[in-house]
Amino acid sequence: MVEPVAAPPGHVHRGIPDPPREHHRDVQGGAARAGVFGVSDGLITNVSLILGVVGANPSAGIVRLVGLAGLAAGAFSMAAGEYVSMSAQSELIHRELAVEKEELRRHPGRERRELVSVYMRRGVPRETAEAVTEALMKDPEVALEVHSREELGVDPARTGSPVAAALASFASFAVGALLPLLPWFFLTGIAAVVSSIVLGTLGCVVVGAGVAYFAERPYPRTVLRQLLIAAAAAAATFAVGRLVGGITAV
């Protein structure tokens, strides 16, 4: 049985009741994805950066300066990269939608046969596939939505917002990067280092738990993966800072 396709926003089918809402998370939009990756990247980047600088035994003021510079540079870089990426993706999708719309206008018969073929490959009998296709092709907006989903794998109404993704990426990276830097505004020496590690660890646990929740993956495994990645990055950067600090001190 072929599931009915929901009408795009602003399009109303008279006499047809709205389907019940299903409780699915929005996994196609860019903002949520950018937010999750932004927090994770900010946290791992600044924990690694701070510990790398600490490895060279600088003053607390230098650690704060480097940490703030890393926060600003990373947040702006993430936002710019996310905006460019989402813009390019959105432009490509809209270009393909325009091509599909033109094909539906110029070659409706060929597009009808394509859709029948899609349903038949899924096990729908020819008669049923042709009847469903005929009904869907009567409305140009519905026809475009169905063909976009079946041929391009795209929902025309949910292509994502580059601005929203960029803002989410900027804010989330800044939050993640600020967490391990906070102790250095109030503490110095080993107390600040330990506090950064503790806050970074707690942040990784929260991020890992958030990823596990949204992806519906096992919590222990996902949290442990997040911790191991952060620990490996921080340890490697600390070793580099230690090495460079030893060389420059000679």
Residue pairs with C-beta under 8 A, 6 or more apart in sequence:
2 119
2 122
2 124
2 128
2 129
2 132
4 19
5 136
5 142
5 145
5 146
5 149
6 19
7 13
7 141
7 142
7 145
8 141
8 142
8 145
8 156
8 157
9 157
11 141
11 142
25 32
25 214
26 32
26 158
27 33
28 155
28 158
28 160
29 158
29 160
29 161
29 164
30 82
30 86
30 160
30 161
30 162
30 164
30 165
30 168
31 160
31 161
31 164
31 165
31 167
31 168
32 168
32 214
33 165
34 78
34 82
34 165
34 166
34 168
34 169
34 172
35 168
35 169
35 171
35 172
36 172
36 207
36 210
36 211
36 214
37 169
37 172
38 78
38 168
38 169
38 170
38 171
38 172
38 173
38 175
38 176
39 172
39 173
39 175
39 176
39 203
39 207
39 210
40 176
40 207
40 211
40 226
41 74
41 78
41 173
41 176
42 71
42 74
42 75
42 78
42 172
42 173
42 174
42 175
42 176
42 177
42 178
42 179
43 176
43 177
43 179
43 180
43 200
43 203
43 204
43 207
43 230
44 176
44 204
44 229
44 230
44 233
44 234
45 70
45 74
45 173
45 176
45 177
46 67
46 70
46 71
46 74
46 176
46 177
46 178
46 179
46 180
46 181
47 180
47 196
47 197
47 200
47 230
47 233
47 234
48 230
48 233
48 234
48 236
48 237
48 238
49 66
49 67
49 70
49 237
50 63
50 66
50 67
50 180
50 181
50 184
50 196
51 193
51 196
51 197
51 234
51 235
51 237
51 238
51 241
52 234
52 237
52 238
52 240
52 241
53 62
53 63
53 66
53 67
53 241
54 63
54 193
54 238
54 241
55 237
55 238
55 239
55 240
55 241
55 242
55 243
55 244
55 245
56 241
56 242
56 244
56 245
56 248
57 245
58 66
60 184
60 187
60 188
60 189
60 192
63 184
63 192
64 181
64 184
64 185
67 177
67 180
67 181
67 184
68 181
70 177
71 173
71 174
71 177
71 178
71 181
74 173
74 177
75 169
75 170
75 171
75 173
75 174
75 177
76 170
78 169
78 170
78 173
79 166
79 167
79 169
79 170
79 173
80 166
81 169
82 162
82 165
82 166
82 168
82 169
83 162
83 163
83 165
83 166
86 160
86 161
86 162
86 165
86 166
87 162
89 159
89 160
90 159
90 160
90 162
93 152
93 154
93 159
94 159
96 148
96 152
96 154
97 144
97 148
97 152
97 154
97 156
100 144
100 147
100 148
100 151
100 152
101 144
103 110
103 111
104 111
104 140
104 143
104 144
104 147
105 140
108 137
111 137
111 143
111 147
112 133
112 134
112 137
114 147
114 151
115 129
115 133
115 136
115 137
115 146
115 147
115 150
116 126
116 129
116 130
116 133
118 150
118 151
119 128
119 129
119 132
119 133
120 126
120 129
124 132
136 142
136 143
136 146
137 143
144 156
145 155
145 156
145 157
148 154
148 155
148 156
149 155
176 203
176 207
179 199
179 200
179 203
180 196
180 197
180 199
180 200
180 203
181 196
182 195
182 199
183 191
183 192
183 195
183 196
183 199
184 192
184 196
186 192
187 195
197 234
200 230
200 234
201 227
201 230
204 223
204 226
204 227
204 230
205 223
205 226
205 227
207 226
208 219
208 222
208 223
208 224
208 225
208 226
208 227
209 219
209 222
209 223
211 217
211 222
211 226
212 218
212 219
212 221
212 222
212 223
213 219
215 222
